[in-house]
Amino acid sequence: MYIVPKIEDYSPAALDKAGQELLNAVRQEADAIAGENEWKAFRDRWMARKNGVLTQVNDMWLKAAPGPAKRDVGARINEIKPLAEEIIQNAWRRVFETKLLAEHEVAKTVWKVKGKQGKVTIRDLLLAKERVDITLPGIVRPLGAEHPVIRTMNEIVGVFRAMGYSIAEGPEIETDYYNFEALNFPPDHPARDTQDTLFIAGQEKKRQRDRLLLRTHTSPVQIRVMQQQPPPIRVVIPGKVHRADTADATHSPIFHQIEGLAVDTNITFCDLKGTLDHAMKSLFGSDVKTRFYPSFFPFTEPSADVQVTCFKCGGKGCRLCKMSGWIELLGCGMVDPNVFKFVASNGYDSSKISGFAFGMGVERITMLKYGIDDIQLFYQGDVRFLEQFA
C-alpha cells in the first residue's frame, strides 16, 4: 500500500521520479479492485479531503518544500493530481461495467455488438438496462371499484345531468348564515341546537350568523349558487354533510346528500312532480310509481315527502317496505319566497320567478337499492363487503 514519502531532493529528476512512483501505485491499486465496496474504500483512501493520499501530497511535498522549490513542486502536483483522479474514475467505470454485465442480459448483448468495434460506453449499458421490450404484454394493475355510495351518487347525478342540470359544490365548513339564516330557519329552530349541529369551537364571541359549523345539509350551496348566478337556474348539488348523530344501523354522523334546485318563471308544483317522477323511473325502473304527501321544511312552501312503490315487491308489500308497498325516499317543495329575499339583489324577485328544491340521502337510497341493513358497513372499509360491488 502506497505511503507518501518525504522529499529531500527537489531537483526536477527527483520530483519526476516521485510523481511517477505515485501514479504507478494508484494504477496497481486500481487494477486490484474487484467490487463496488473496494472501489469506494480505494477512492476514499486517495481522494479524502482530510487525510487522502492526494491531500497528503500537498502537505508533505508542497508545504514542506523550501521557498525556491515551491513553484516546481506545485507544477508537478498539478500534473499528477488529474492523472491520479482519472485512474480512480476509470476504475469505477470498469467496476460499474462489470456489475451491469453481470446483472443484465441486454447489457451483455450490447457489449458483444459494440465492444468489438471499441465503441461501447457506460451510457450504452445504462440505456440497455432501461430498455423495454414493447412486444411483451403490459403490466396489468388491478383497478379498484367505485364505493357503493359514490356509485349511487354518480347514478343520481347522471340522471339529472341528462335532464339539463349543472353540478355545484360548496364548502363543508359553513357559516350559520348560509346553513340556517338564509334558508329561512328561525333563530330558535331546534336544528341550530348543538345536539343536532356540530359547531366549530371558539365561536362564542362572533355574531350568530358568522359562527362556523359543519354543514348539516347541502342546501347552503343553493344560496351560494343563486348569489353567483341570476335566474334561470337548474343545479344538482352532491356532497358530504355532518350531524351530531350517534352511529347505529341507520344513523351516521357523516353521510351524503344530493339536492336539486330549479328557478325560472312560471315553475309550478307540477314541474316538481314531473321532474322527480322521471328521475325515480330512471333510477329504479319505468314501472315505479311516485306519490307526494304534505310535509314541512323551513325553506320550501308547500313541502312534500316523496314515496316510490317498493322496487323489490312492486308495491305488493314485503319486509323492505314494511308491507306498505311504498318506500319514502326524499323531501321536496316549492322554494319559500322568504329564501329569495336573501338573493333578491341578483334578480330573484319572488313576484316574477318561482322554483322548486329537493333533497335525498345517498346512503339511504344505496341501502334500499342493494339490500344493505347497516349504514356502518359503508364506512368500515371491510374489503369483503366492498368487493361485492366491484
C-alpha positions as CSV (number, residue, x, y, z in Angstrom):
1,M,0.0,0.0,0.0
2,Y,1.4,3.3,-1.1
3,I,2.6,5.8,1.6
4,V,3.6,9.3,0.7
5,P,7.3,9.7,1.1
6,K,9.1,12.8,2.4
7,I,11.1,14.6,-0.3
8,E,14.5,16.0,0.5
9,D,15.8,16.3,-3.1
10,Y,13.8,18.9,-5.0
11,S,15.6,18.5,-8.3
12,P,13.5,18.1,-11.4
13,A,14.6,14.5,-11.8
14,A,13.8,13.6,-8.2
15,L,10.3,15.2,-8.5
16,D,9.6,13.3,-11.7
17,K,10.6,10.1,-10.1
18,A,8.4,10.7,-7.0
19,G,5.4,11.6,-9.2
20,Q,5.8,8.5,-11.4
21,E,6.0,6.3,-8.3
22,L,2.7,7.8,-7.1
23,L,1.0,7.2,-10.4
24,N,2.3,3.6,-10.6
25,A,1.0,2.9,-7.1
26,V,-2.5,4.3,-7.9
27,R,-2.6,2.2,-11.1
28,Q,-1.6,-1.0,-9.2
29,E,-4.3,-0.5,-6.5
30,A,-6.9,0.3,-9.2
31,D,-6.2,-2.8,-11.1
32,A,-6.6,-4.9,-7.9
33,I,-10.2,-3.6,-7.3
34,A,-12.9,-6.3,-7.7
35,G,-16.1,-4.7,-6.5
36,E,-18.0,-1.6,-5.6
37,N,-17.2,-1.6,-1.9
38,E,-13.5,-2.0,-2.7
39,W,-13.6,0.9,-5.1
40,K,-15.3,3.2,-2.5
41,A,-12.5,2.4,0.0
42,F,-9.9,3.0,-2.7
43,R,-11.5,6.3,-3.7
44,D,-11.6,7.5,0.0
45,R,-8.0,6.5,0.6
46,W,-6.8,8.5,-2.3
47,M,-9.2,11.4,-2.5
48,A,-10.5,12.1,1.0
49,R,-10.2,15.8,1.9
50,K,-8.6,15.4,5.3
51,N,-6.2,12.5,5.0
52,G,-6.4,11.2,1.5
53,V,-3.1,10.5,-0.3
54,L,-3.5,13.4,-2.7
55,T,-4.1,15.7,0.3
56,Q,-1.0,14.4,2.0
57,V,1.0,15.1,-1.1
58,N,0.1,18.8,-0.7
59,D,1.1,18.8,2.9
60,M,4.3,16.7,2.7
61,W,5.6,17.9,-0.6
62,L,4.4,21.4,-1.3
63,K,4.1,22.9,2.2
64,A,7.4,21.3,3.3
65,A,9.3,22.5,0.2
66,P,11.7,25.4,0.6
67,G,10.7,28.7,-1.0
68,P,12.7,28.4,-4.2
69,A,11.4,24.9,-4.9
70,K,7.7,25.5,-4.2
71,R,7.0,26.6,-7.8
72,D,8.4,23.4,-9.3
73,V,6.7,21.2,-6.7
74,G,3.3,22.9,-7.2
75,A,3.6,22.4,-11.0
76,R,4.4,18.7,-10.6
77,I,1.4,18.2,-8.2
78,N,-0.9,19.9,-10.6
79,E,0.2,17.5,-13.3
80,I,-0.1,14.4,-11.1
81,K,-3.5,15.1,-9.5
82,P,-5.7,15.0,-12.7
83,L,-3.9,11.8,-13.8
84,A,-4.5,10.1,-10.5
85,E,-8.2,11.2,-10.4
86,E,-8.6,9.8,-13.9
87,I,-7.2,6.5,-12.9
88,I,-9.6,6.4,-10.0
89,Q,-12.6,7.2,-12.2
90,N,-11.6,4.6,-14.8
91,A,-11.5,2.0,-12.0
92,W,-15.1,2.9,-11.2
93,R,-16.1,2.6,-14.8
94,R,-14.6,-0.8,-15.0
95,V,-16.4,-2.0,-11.8
96,F,-19.7,-0.5,-13.0
97,E,-19.5,-2.1,-16.4
98,T,-18.7,-5.5,-14.7
99,K,-21.7,-5.1,-12.5
100,L,-24.1,-4.2,-15.3
101,L,-22.8,-7.0,-17.5
102,A,-23.3,-9.5,-14.6
103,E,-26.9,-8.3,-13.8
104,H,-28.4,-7.5,-17.2
105,E,-28.6,-9.8,-20.2
106,V,-29.4,-6.9,-22.5
107,A,-26.2,-5.2,-21.5
108,K,-24.2,-8.3,-22.4
109,T,-25.7,-8.2,-25.9
110,V,-24.8,-4.5,-26.3
111,W,-21.2,-5.3,-25.1
112,K,-20.8,-8.1,-27.6
113,V,-22.0,-5.9,-30.5
114,K,-20.4,-2.6,-29.8
115,G,-17.5,-3.9,-27.8
116,K,-16.0,-5.5,-30.9
117,Q,-16.0,-2.0,-32.5
118,G,-14.5,-0.4,-29.4
119,K,-17.5,2.0,-29.2
120,V,-19.3,0.7,-26.1
121,T,-19.9,3.3,-23.3
122,I,-21.4,3.4,-19.9
123,R,-24.3,5.3,-21.4
124,D,-24.9,2.4,-23.8
125,L,-25.1,0.0,-20.9
126,L,-27.4,2.2,-18.8
127,L,-29.7,2.6,-21.8
128,A,-29.7,-1.2,-22.3
129,K,-30.6,-1.6,-18.6
130,E,-33.6,0.6,-19.0
131,R,-34.7,-0.8,-22.4
132,V,-38.3,-2.1,-22.6
133,D,-39.4,-4.8,-25.0
134,I,-42.6,-3.3,-26.4
135,T,-43.7,-6.6,-27.7
136,L,-44.2,-8.0,-24.2
137,P,-47.6,-7.8,-22.6
138,G,-48.1,-4.8,-20.3
139,I,-48.3,-5.0,-16.5
140,V,-52.0,-5.1,-15.7
141,R,-52.6,-3.5,-12.4
142,P,-55.8,-4.3,-10.6
143,L,-58.1,-1.3,-10.5
144,G,-60.3,-0.5,-7.6
145,A,-64.1,-0.2,-7.9
146,E,-66.4,2.7,-7.1
147,H,-67.6,2.7,-3.5
148,P,-71.3,1.8,-3.5
149,V,-72.2,5.2,-2.1
150,I,-70.2,7.0,-4.7
151,R,-71.6,4.8,-7.4
152,T,-75.2,5.6,-6.4
153,M,-74.3,9.3,-6.1
154,N,-72.9,9.3,-9.6
155,E,-76.0,7.5,-10.9
156,I,-78.3,10.0,-9.4
157,V,-76.2,13.0,-10.6
158,G,-76.1,11.4,-14.1
159,V,-80.0,11.3,-14.2
160,F,-80.3,15.0,-13.5
161,R,-77.4,15.9,-15.8
162,A,-79.3,14.2,-18.6
163,M,-82.2,16.5,-17.8
164,G,-80.0,19.6,-18.2
165,Y,-78.9,20.2,-14.7
166,S,-75.5,21.6,-13.8
167,I,-73.4,20.3,-10.9
168,A,-72.4,22.6,-8.0
169,E,-70.3,22.1,-4.9
170,G,-69.6,24.1,-1.8
171,P,-67.6,24.1,1.5
172,E,-68.2,21.6,4.2
173,I,-67.4,24.2,6.9
174,E,-70.2,26.7,6.6
175,T,-71.4,29.8,8.5
176,D,-74.7,29.9,10.4
177,Y,-75.9,32.4,7.8
178,Y,-75.7,30.1,4.8
179,N,-76.6,26.9,6.7
180,F,-79.7,28.3,8.5
181,E,-80.5,32.0,8.3
182,A,-80.6,32.4,4.5
183,L,-82.6,29.2,4.3
184,N,-85.4,30.7,6.4
185,F,-84.6,28.8,9.7
186,P,-85.8,30.9,12.6
187,P,-83.3,31.8,15.4
188,D,-84.9,29.3,17.8
189,H,-85.2,26.4,15.4
190,P,-84.2,23.0,17.0
191,A,-81.7,22.2,14.2
192,R,-79.5,25.0,15.4
193,D,-79.0,23.3,18.7
194,T,-75.6,21.7,19.4
195,Q,-77.5,18.4,19.9
196,D,-78.0,18.3,16.2
197,T,-75.3,20.6,14.7
198,L,-71.6,20.3,15.1
199,F,-70.3,23.8,15.7
200,I,-66.6,24.8,15.5
201,A,-65.2,25.6,18.9
202,G,-64.3,29.1,20.0
203,Q,-67.0,30.9,18.1
204,E,-68.9,32.3,21.1
205,K,-67.8,35.9,20.6
206,K,-68.9,36.1,17.0
207,R,-72.4,37.1,15.8
208,Q,-74.6,34.1,15.4
209,R,-74.7,34.4,11.6
210,D,-70.9,34.4,11.4
211,R,-70.3,31.3,13.5
212,L,-68.7,28.3,11.8
213,L,-70.2,24.8,11.7
214,L,-70.1,21.6,9.8
215,R,-72.9,21.9,7.3
216,T,-75.9,19.8,8.2
217,H,-77.2,19.6,4.6
218,T,-76.1,20.6,1.1
219,S,-78.8,23.3,0.9
220,P,-76.3,26.2,1.7
221,V,-74.9,25.7,-1.8
222,Q,-78.3,26.7,-3.2
223,I,-77.8,30.2,-1.7
224,R,-74.2,30.4,-2.9
225,V,-75.2,29.4,-6.4
226,M,-78.1,31.9,-6.5
227,Q,-75.7,34.6,-5.3
228,Q,-73.3,33.9,-8.2
229,Q,-75.8,33.3,-11.0
230,P,-79.1,35.0,-11.8
231,P,-82.1,33.0,-12.9
232,P,-82.9,30.8,-14.7
233,I,-81.0,28.1,-12.9
234,R,-81.1,24.3,-12.7
235,V,-78.4,22.8,-10.5
236,V,-77.9,19.5,-8.6
237,I,-75.6,19.5,-5.5
238,P,-73.9,16.3,-4.3
239,G,-71.8,16.4,-1.1
240,K,-70.9,15.3,2.4
241,V,-72.8,16.5,5.4
242,H,-72.4,16.2,9.2
243,R,-74.8,15.9,12.1
244,A,-74.4,15.0,15.8
245,D,-76.0,11.6,15.4
246,T,-75.0,8.5,17.4
247,A,-73.8,5.9,15.0
248,D,-76.1,2.9,14.6
249,A,-77.5,0.7,11.9
250,T,-79.5,3.6,10.4
251,H,-77.6,6.7,11.5
252,S,-74.1,8.1,10.9
253,P,-72.6,11.4,11.9
254,I,-71.2,11.7,8.4
255,F,-73.3,10.9,5.3
256,H,-74.0,12.2,1.8
257,Q,-76.9,14.2,0.3
258,I,-77.9,15.2,-3.2
259,E,-80.1,18.3,-3.5
260,G,-81.5,20.0,-6.6
261,L,-82.7,23.5,-7.3
262,A,-84.6,24.8,-10.3
263,V,-85.6,28.5,-10.6
264,D,-87.3,30.2,-13.5
265,T,-90.5,32.0,-14.5
266,N,-93.8,30.0,-14.2
267,I,-92.3,27.0,-12.4
268,T,-95.1,25.1,-10.6
269,F,-95.5,22.1,-8.3
270,C,-96.5,20.1,-11.4
271,D,-92.9,20.7,-12.8
272,L,-91.5,19.4,-9.5
273,K,-93.7,16.3,-9.6
274,G,-92.9,15.5,-13.2
275,T,-89.1,16.0,-12.6
276,L,-89.0,13.7,-9.6
277,D,-91.3,11.1,-11.2
278,H,-89.0,10.9,-14.3
279,A,-85.9,10.7,-12.0
280,M,-87.3,7.9,-9.9
281,K,-88.2,5.9,-13.0
282,S,-84.7,6.4,-14.5
283,L,-83.2,5.2,-11.2
284,F,-85.5,2.3,-10.3
285,G,-87.3,1.3,-13.5
286,S,-90.2,2.5,-15.6
287,D,-92.7,0.6,-13.5
288,V,-92.0,2.6,-10.4
289,K,-94.8,5.0,-9.3
290,T,-94.4,8.0,-7.0
291,R,-96.7,9.8,-4.6
292,F,-96.4,13.0,-2.7
293,Y,-97.8,13.8,0.7
294,P,-97.6,17.0,2.8
295,S,-94.6,17.7,4.9
296,F,-92.6,20.7,6.3
297,F,-89.2,22.2,5.6
298,P,-88.3,25.8,6.6
299,F,-87.0,26.7,3.1
300,T,-89.9,25.3,1.0
301,E,-93.6,26.1,1.0
302,P,-95.6,24.0,0.2
303,S,-93.4,21.0,1.1
304,A,-93.8,17.3,0.5
305,D,-92.2,13.9,1.2
306,V,-91.9,11.6,-1.8
307,Q,-92.6,7.9,-1.7
308,V,-92.0,5.3,-4.5
309,T,-93.5,1.9,-5.0
310,C,-91.3,-0.7,-3.5
311,F,-88.8,-1.8,-6.2
312,K,-88.5,-5.2,-4.6
313,C,-92.1,-6.3,-4.4
314,G,-93.6,-3.9,-6.9
315,G,-96.0,-2.4,-4.4
316,K,-97.5,-5.7,-3.1
317,G,-95.9,-5.5,0.3
318,C,-92.7,-7.0,1.7
319,R,-90.2,-6.7,4.6
320,L,-88.3,-4.0,2.8
321,C,-91.3,-1.7,2.6
322,K,-92.8,-2.9,5.9
323,M,-95.7,-4.4,4.0
324,S,-96.9,-1.0,2.9
325,G,-95.9,-1.3,-0.7
326,W,-94.2,2.2,-0.5
327,I,-90.8,3.5,0.4
328,E,-90.1,7.1,1.5
329,L,-87.1,8.4,-0.4
330,L,-86.8,12.2,-0.3
331,G,-88.2,15.6,0.6
332,C,-89.1,18.4,-1.7
333,G,-91.1,21.6,-2.2
334,M,-91.5,25.0,-3.8
335,V,-88.8,27.4,-2.7
336,D,-90.2,29.7,0.0
337,P,-90.4,33.4,-1.1
338,N,-88.5,34.3,2.1
339,V,-85.5,32.5,0.7
340,F,-85.5,34.6,-2.4
341,K,-85.3,37.8,-0.3
342,F,-81.7,36.9,0.7
343,V,-80.6,36.8,-3.0
344,A,-83.1,39.4,-4.4
345,S,-80.2,41.7,-5.4
346,N,-79.2,39.1,-8.0
347,G,-82.5,39.0,-9.8
348,Y,-84.5,36.7,-7.6
349,D,-87.8,38.6,-7.3
350,S,-90.4,36.3,-5.9
351,S,-93.2,38.2,-7.7
352,K,-91.7,37.3,-11.0
353,I,-90.0,33.9,-10.5
354,S,-90.6,30.7,-8.7
355,G,-88.6,27.5,-8.1
356,F,-88.5,24.1,-6.5
357,A,-86.0,22.2,-4.5
358,F,-85.5,18.6,-3.4
359,G,-83.0,16.6,-1.4
360,M,-82.3,12.9,-0.8
361,G,-79.9,10.9,1.4
362,V,-77.5,8.9,-0.8
363,E,-76.8,6.2,1.8
364,R,-80.5,5.5,2.3
365,I,-81.0,5.0,-1.4
366,T,-77.9,2.8,-1.6
367,M,-79.1,0.7,1.3
368,L,-82.5,0.2,-0.3
369,K,-81.1,-0.5,-3.8
370,Y,-78.6,-3.1,-2.7
371,G,-80.5,-4.6,0.3
372,I,-78.0,-3.4,2.9
373,D,-79.3,-3.3,6.5
374,D,-76.5,-1.4,8.3
375,I,-75.2,2.0,7.2
376,Q,-71.9,1.5,9.2
377,L,-70.8,-1.1,6.6
378,F,-70.2,1.8,4.2
379,Y,-67.5,3.3,6.5
380,Q,-65.7,0.3,8.0
381,G,-63.5,-0.4,5.0
382,D,-64.1,-4.1,5.0
383,V,-62.8,-5.4,1.7
384,R,-65.0,-8.4,1.8
385,F,-68.1,-6.1,1.8
386,L,-66.8,-3.7,-0.8
387,E,-65.7,-6.5,-3.2
388,Q,-69.4,-7.3,-3.8
389,F,-69.7,-4.1,-5.7
390,A,-66.6,-4.4,-7.9
